[in-house]
């Protein structure tokens, strides 16, 4: 059996599985061995699905023997813990749902199973996807495989850390304001947020319904294209899913970047980024330009208000969506309460963490009488202006390039007492979320202290092929994909000192 199967990609392993050079069962056990050796160090999983994964791997081997291979047959995939899966807890990183077991599969889980994937576990996340560091999870902080003393980003830190540490071949996560892209950047992997409506949200525990979107975290761009194709499509159970044809996204990775027009915003978050991040983006643009792409200055004037608008819109929707968690139907219920009002109060006070409570209170205030027009409605108008900025910019360019995050990963424990500093970490990713546009983060450099830096490539609505074309072209010309963190099998011993 070839060594280090867990280091390989979907497209590499897919060929080996089809040729029967390896079995799905062998691949699963290589990944599980890697998880057993390193996952305690990164805290990237909330739970594992060993028994069901064994059954899925054996079923995959039978399909392969019959010549019935799907896009992901036999590939070990991890899933963020806010995506419902029958038979597995969906905690959303919260005490509130610690013992909640969904009675059904989310649409994307159905898609993964139909494609033959082997689902190995449920990844760590900020509580109810509210955070940029995966430090608010009730199971503890997720640690960055490149430096165990640093955050993995959020809210999908577990998904990004698991892929970077080779604890799965790819993962599926959710992105509301950057929760796929930002941790992908901080962990040195690829994270793709599709166009809003490209992928069904049915079975995704809602945070902000007009923003939430499910997307893949992978080791390279071609894998992201394969994953996106597997989970995309119209779903009658999700009224917001688009009735659009699903292209062969992988084919876009075979096209060169020559002739592409790369929009660089004059008023972008580059100027608000750390010097090493700004230099990394300039270097990446030079690589793309040398490959035949053309740099085009564009303007996105209203994106300067994006963070403020987002942190009114998203908490407002969270206030509404999380009202269902009251201790009545499912989830945690505070013990010893004899009065209904007290049960509501105590349940939510005890089971929600500080960040979730903060956002619920902000959202409730923004929606209340006397404040709705001044806050939520005004933020919605800004959102429309941001969308119009993008529409104008895409008349002049094919994709728009910015940093994914304004800085590399920071130390665990930092910024927890400064919510505004944490919110500013989303300054680069929020605009595409508010506009509902596709965007991908690809590794483009390393900071002075050896931590990954990501470049964000944004496209027009339902033009994921352009985004993937540019991302794959850069990846092919840059070579950053070949670097991976050194996380030794005894890495758990490094957990306390952050070595």
C-alpha positions in Angstrom: 0.0 0.0 0.0 1.4 3.5 -0.9 2.7 5.4 2.1 1.0 8.5 3.5 -2.3 8.2 1.8 -3.8 10.8 4.1 -1.5 13.5 2.6 -3.0 13.0 -0.9 -5.9 14.8 -2.6 -9.4 13.7 -3.8 -8.3 13.6 -7.4 -5.1 11.6 -6.7 -6.8 9.1 -4.4 -9.9 8.8 -6.7 -7.6 7.5 -9.5 -6.0 5.0 -7.2 -9.3 3.8 -5.9 -10.7 3.3 -9.4 -7.6 1.4 -10.4 -7.9 -0.6 -7.2 -4.3 0.2 -6.2 -5.8 0.9 -2.8 -9.1 0.1 -1.1 -11.5 2.5 0.6 -11.1 0.5 3.7 -7.3 0.9 3.7 -7.7 4.7 3.0 -10.1 5.1 5.9 -7.8 3.4 8.3 -4.9 5.5 7.2 -7.0 8.6 8.0 -8.3 7.3 11.3 -4.7 6.5 12.3 -3.7 10.1 11.5 -6.7 11.3 13.6 -5.8 9.2 16.5 -2.2 10.4 16.4 -2.8 14.1 16.0 -6.4 15.3 16.6 -5.9 15.6 20.3 -3.3 18.3 19.6 -5.5 20.3 17.3 -8.9 19.6 18.9 -10.3 19.7 15.4 -13.1 17.2 15.9 -16.1 17.3 18.2 -17.0 13.7 17.5 -16.0 10.8 15.2 -18.2 8.5 13.2 -16.0 5.3 13.2 -18.8 2.7 12.9 -20.7 4.4 10.1 -17.5 5.2 8.3 -16.5 1.6 8.3 -19.8 0.6 6.8 -19.5 3.4 4.2 -16.0 2.3 3.3 -17.0 -1.3 2.8 -20.0 -0.1 0.6 -17.5 2.1 -1.4 -15.3 -0.9 -2.0 -18.3 -2.9 -3.3 -19.3 0.0 -5.6 -15.7 0.2 -6.9 -15.6 -3.5 -7.6 -18.8 -3.2 -9.6 -17.4 -0.2 -11.6 -19.9 2.3 -10.1 -17.6 5.1 -8.8 -19.1 8.5 -7.9 -17.3 11.8 -7.5 -16.2 11.0 -4.0 -16.4 7.2 -3.7 -14.2 6.0 -0.8 -12.9 9.5 0.1 -12.9 10.3 3.8 -14.7 13.6 4.4 -15.3 15.6 7.6 -18.4 17.7 8.2 -18.9 20.8 10.4 -20.9 20.2 13.4 -23.8 22.5 12.4 -24.8 20.3 9.4 -27.5 17.7 10.3 -26.7 14.1 9.9 -28.9 11.2 11.0 -27.4 9.2 13.8 -24.8 11.8 14.8 -25.0 14.6 17.3 -25.1 18.1 15.8 -24.0 20.3 18.7 -23.1 23.5 16.8 -20.3 23.8 19.3 -22.8 24.7 22.0 -24.0 23.3 25.3 -27.5 24.1 24.1 -27.4 21.2 21.6 -24.9 19.0 23.3 -27.3 16.0 23.1 -29.3 16.8 20.0 -29.3 14.1 17.4 -31.1 15.1 14.1 -33.7 12.7 12.8 -32.7 13.4 9.2 -29.8 14.1 6.8 -29.1 17.6 5.4 -29.3 17.7 1.6 -25.5 18.1 1.4 -25.1 14.9 3.5 -27.4 13.1 1.1 -25.2 14.4 -1.8 -22.0 13.2 -0.1 -23.5 9.8 0.5 -24.8 9.6 -3.1 -21.3 10.5 -4.3 -19.9 7.6 -2.3 -18.1 9.7 0.4 -17.0 8.2 3.7 -17.9 10.6 6.5 -15.3 10.3 9.3 -16.3 12.9 11.8 -17.8 16.2 12.9 -15.5 19.2 13.1 -15.1 21.8 15.9 -16.6 25.2 15.4 -17.3 28.5 17.1 -20.6 28.2 19.0 -23.5 28.5 16.5 -20.9 29.6 13.9 -20.5 32.9 15.7 -16.8 33.7 15.8 -13.6 34.1 13.9 -11.3 31.9 15.9 -13.0 28.7 17.0 -12.4 29.6 20.6 -16.1 29.9 21.7 -16.8 26.1 21.2 -18.0 24.4 24.3 -15.5 21.6 23.6 -12.6 24.1 23.7 -10.5 26.0 21.2 -9.3 24.5 18.0 -5.5 24.8 17.4 -3.7 25.7 14.2 -1.6 22.8 12.8 1.1 25.3 11.8 1.5 26.5 15.4 -0.5 24.8 18.2 -0.4 28.0 20.2 -2.3 29.9 17.6 -6.0 30.0 16.5 -7.2 28.1 13.5 -9.6 30.8 12.5 -13.4 30.5 12.5 -16.1 29.7 12.7 -15.0 26.6 10.7 -11.6 26.2 12.4 -12.0 22.5 12.9 -12.8 21.9 9.2 -9.7 23.9 8.1 -7.4 22.4 10.8 -8.5 18.9 10.0 -7.7 19.3 6.3 -4.4 21.1 7.0 -3.3 18.3 9.4 -4.3 15.5 7.0 -7.0 14.3 9.4 -9.4 14.0 6.5 -9.0 14.4 2.7 -11.5 17.3 2.6 -14.3 18.8 4.7 -17.6 20.5 4.3 -18.4 23.6 6.4 -20.6 26.7 6.4 -19.7 30.3 5.6 -21.8 33.3 6.8 -19.3 36.1 6.9 -16.1 34.3 6.0 -16.3 31.1 8.1 -14.9 28.9 5.3 -12.5 31.3 3.8 -10.9 32.9 6.8 -9.9 29.6 8.6 -8.7 28.2 5.3 -6.4 31.2 4.9 -5.1 30.9 8.5 -4.5 27.1 8.1 -3.0 27.2 4.6 -5.7 25.3 2.7 -8.3 26.1 0.1 -11.8 27.3 1.2 -14.6 28.0 -1.2 -17.9 29.9 -0.5 -20.3 29.3 -3.4 -22.8 31.8 -4.7 -25.8 32.1 -2.2 -28.3 29.6 -3.5 -25.8 27.4 -5.4 -25.9 24.8 -2.5 -28.9 23.8 -0.5 -29.1 25.0 3.1 -31.7 22.4 4.1 -30.3 20.7 7.2 -27.8 23.5 8.1 -28.6 24.9 11.5 -29.4 28.5 10.7 -27.3 31.4 12.0 -28.2 34.2 9.5 -30.5 32.7 6.8 -29.8 35.4 4.1 -26.1 34.9 4.4 -25.4 31.2 5.4 -23.9 29.1 2.6 -22.2 25.6 2.7 -18.9 25.2 1.0 -15.8 22.9 0.9 -12.4 23.1 2.5 -9.8 21.2 0.6 -6.1 20.6 0.0 -6.1 22.1 -3.5 -8.3 24.0 -5.9 -9.2 21.0 -8.1 -10.6 19.2 -5.0 -12.7 22.2 -4.2 -14.2 22.0 -7.7 -15.0 18.3 -7.3 -16.6 18.9 -3.9 -18.7 21.8 -5.2 -20.0 19.7 -8.0 -21.0 16.9 -5.6 -23.1 19.2 -3.4 -24.6 21.8 -5.8 -28.0 21.8 -7.3 -31.7 22.8 -6.8 -33.4 21.5 -3.7 -37.2 21.8 -3.4 -36.8 21.8 0.4 -34.8 25.0 0.3 -36.8 27.9 -1.2 -33.5 29.9 -1.5 -31.7 27.3 -3.6 -31.3 28.4 -7.2 -32.7 26.5 -10.2 -29.4 26.6 -12.0 -27.5 24.0 -14.1 -24.5 22.5 -12.3 -21.4 22.9 -14.5 -18.4 20.7 -14.6 -16.4 22.9 -12.2 -13.3 20.7 -12.5 -13.1 21.5 -16.2 -12.5 25.2 -15.3 -9.3 24.2 -13.5 -7.8 23.2 -16.9 -8.1 26.7 -18.4 -5.1 29.1 -18.2 -5.4 32.5 -16.6 -4.0 34.3 -19.7 -6.3 37.1 -20.7 -8.2 37.2 -17.4 -9.0 40.7 -16.0 -8.1 40.8 -12.3 -9.9 43.6 -10.4 -7.9 45.1 -7.6 -10.0 47.5 -5.5 -8.5 50.9 -4.9 -10.5 51.1 -1.6 -9.9 47.5 -0.5 -8.9 45.9 2.7 -5.3 45.7 1.5 -4.6 49.1 3.0 -5.9 47.8 6.4 -3.9 44.6 6.3 -0.6 43.8 8.0 2.5 44.6 5.9 3.4 41.0 5.2 -0.2 40.3 4.0 -0.2 43.3 1.7 3.2 42.2 0.3 1.9 38.7 -0.2 -1.0 39.9 -2.3 1.3 42.1 -4.4 3.5 39.1 -5.0 0.6 36.9 -5.9 -0.7 39.5 -8.4 2.7 39.6 -10.0 2.6 35.8 -10.4 -0.8 36.1 -12.1 0.3 39.0 -14.3 3.4 37.1 -15.4 1.1 34.2 -16.4 -0.8 36.5 -18.8 -3.6 38.0 -16.6 -4.2 41.8 -16.6 -4.6 44.0 -13.5 -7.6 46.3 -13.6 -8.2 48.9 -10.9 -11.9 48.8 -9.6 -13.8 50.7 -7.0 -16.0 49.2 -4.2 -16.7 52.4 -2.2 -19.4 51.1 0.1 -17.4 48.1 1.3 -15.9 50.3 4.0 -19.3 50.0 5.7 -19.6 46.2 5.2 -18.5 45.1 8.7 -20.9 47.6 10.4 -23.8 46.4 8.2 -23.0 42.8 8.7 -22.9 43.0 12.4 -26.4 44.4 12.4 -27.9 42.1 9.8 -26.4 38.8 11.0 -27.2 39.3 14.7 -30.7 40.4 13.8 -31.3 37.1 11.9 -29.5 35.2 14.6 -31.9 36.7 17.2 -34.8 35.3 15.2 -33.3 32.0 14.3 -32.1 31.1 17.8 -35.4 32.0 19.5 -36.4 28.3 19.0 -33.7 27.2 21.5 -35.8 27.8 24.6 -35.7 24.4 26.4 -39.2 23.4 25.3 -38.9 21.2 22.2 -35.3 20.1 22.1 -31.9 21.0 23.4 -30.8 21.9 26.9 -33.4 22.7 29.6 -32.4 24.4 32.8 -33.2 22.1 35.8 -35.3 23.1 38.8 -37.5 25.7 37.1 -41.2 25.8 38.1 -42.2 28.9 36.2 -42.2 29.0 32.4 -40.5 32.4 32.2 -37.8 31.3 34.5 -37.2 28.2 32.4 -36.7 30.3 29.3 -34.4 32.7 31.0 -32.3 30.1 32.9 -32.1 27.8 29.9 -30.7 30.4 27.5 -28.5 32.0 30.2 -26.9 28.7 31.1 -26.6 27.1 27.6 -25.5 30.0 25.4 -22.0 31.3 25.6 -21.1 35.0 25.9 -20.6 35.7 22.2 -23.9 34.1 21.2 -25.7 36.0 23.9 -24.0 39.2 22.8 -25.2 38.8 19.2 -28.7 37.8 20.2 -29.0 41.0 22.3 -27.6 43.2 19.5 -30.0 41.7 17.0 -33.0 41.9 19.3 -32.2 45.6 19.9 -31.7 46.3 16.2 -35.1 44.7 15.4 -37.1 46.4 18.2 -39.6 49.2 17.8 -37.9 52.6 17.5 -34.6 51.0 16.3 -35.5 49.0 13.3 -35.4 51.9 10.8 -32.2 53.4 12.3 -30.3 50.1 12.4 -31.5 47.0 10.5 -33.2 48.8 7.7 -30.3 51.1 7.1 -27.9 48.2 7.2 -30.0 46.5 4.5 -29.8 49.6 2.3 -26.0 49.5 2.7 -26.0 45.9 1.7 -27.8 46.8 -1.5 -25.3 49.5 -2.3 -22.4 47.0 -1.8 -24.1 44.6 -4.2 -24.4 47.4 -6.7 -20.7 48.2 -6.3 -19.8 44.7 -7.2 -22.2 44.7 -10.2 -20.4 47.8 -11.5 -16.9 46.4 -10.9 -17.7 43.1 -12.7 -18.4 45.1 -15.9 -14.7 45.9 -15.9 -13.1 42.6 -14.6 -13.6 38.9 -14.4 -12.6 38.4 -10.7 -11.7 40.6 -7.8 -8.6 39.9 -5.6 -8.0 40.9 -2.0 -6.4 39.4 1.1 -8.6 36.8 2.7 -7.7 38.0 6.2 -5.9 41.2 7.3 -3.3 39.2 9.3 -2.0 35.7 9.9 -3.2 33.6 12.9 -2.9 35.1 16.4 -2.2 33.5 19.7 -5.0 31.6 21.4 -6.6 33.7 24.2 -5.9 37.0 22.4 -8.8 39.3 21.4 -11.4 37.3 23.4 -12.0 40.4 25.5 -12.1 42.7 22.5 -15.1 41.8 20.3 -14.5 44.7 17.9 -11.0 43.5 17.2 -12.3 40.0 16.5 -15.0 41.4 14.2 -12.4 43.3 12.2 -10.9 40.0 11.2 -13.8 39.6 8.8 -13.2 42.9 7.0 -12.1 41.2 3.8 -14.6 38.3 3.6 -17.9 40.0 4.6 -18.4 42.0 1.4 -18.8 38.9 -0.8 -21.1 37.4 1.8 -23.4 40.5 1.9 -23.5 40.5 -1.9 -24.1 36.7 -2.1 -21.1 36.2 -4.4 -18.7 33.2 -4.8 -15.2 33.6 -3.3 -12.3 31.3 -2.7 -9.2 31.5 -0.5 -6.0 30.0 -1.7 -2.6 30.0 0.1 -0.3 32.6 -1.3 2.6 33.2 1.2 3.8 32.8 4.8 4.3 35.4 7.5 7.6 36.2 9.1 6.8 33.7 11.8 5.9 30.9 9.4 2.1 31.1 9.4 0.0 30.9 6.2 -1.5 33.9 4.4 -4.4 33.6 2.0 -5.5 35.4 -1.1 -9.2 35.8 -1.8 -10.6 35.6 -5.3 -14.2 36.8 -5.7 -16.4 36.3 -8.7 -19.8 37.5 -10.1 -22.9 35.6 -9.1 -22.9 31.9 -10.3 -19.5 32.4 -11.9 -17.6 29.9 -9.7 -15.9 28.7 -12.9 -14.0 32.0 -13.2 -13.1 31.9 -9.6 -11.8 28.4 -9.8 -9.9 29.1 -13.1 -8.0 32.0 -11.5 -7.4 30.1 -8.3 -6.1 27.0 -10.0 -3.9 29.0 -12.3 -2.3 30.8 -9.4 -1.9 27.6 -7.5 -0.2 25.9 -10.5 2.2 28.8 -11.0 3.0 29.5 -7.3 3.7 26.1 -5.7 2.4 26.9 -2.3 0.2 23.8 -2.2 3.3 21.6 -1.7 4.0 23.0 1.8 2.3 21.4 4.8 2.6 21.8 8.5 4.9 19.5 10.5 2.6 17.9 13.0 4.3 14.9 14.5 2.4 11.8 15.7 3.4 12.9 19.3 2.1 16.4 18.7 -0.3 16.1 21.6 2.7 16.7 23.9 3.2 20.1 22.3 -0.4 21.2 23.1 0.3 23.1 26.3 3.4 25.0 25.3 2.2 25.8 21.8 5.3 24.4 20.1 
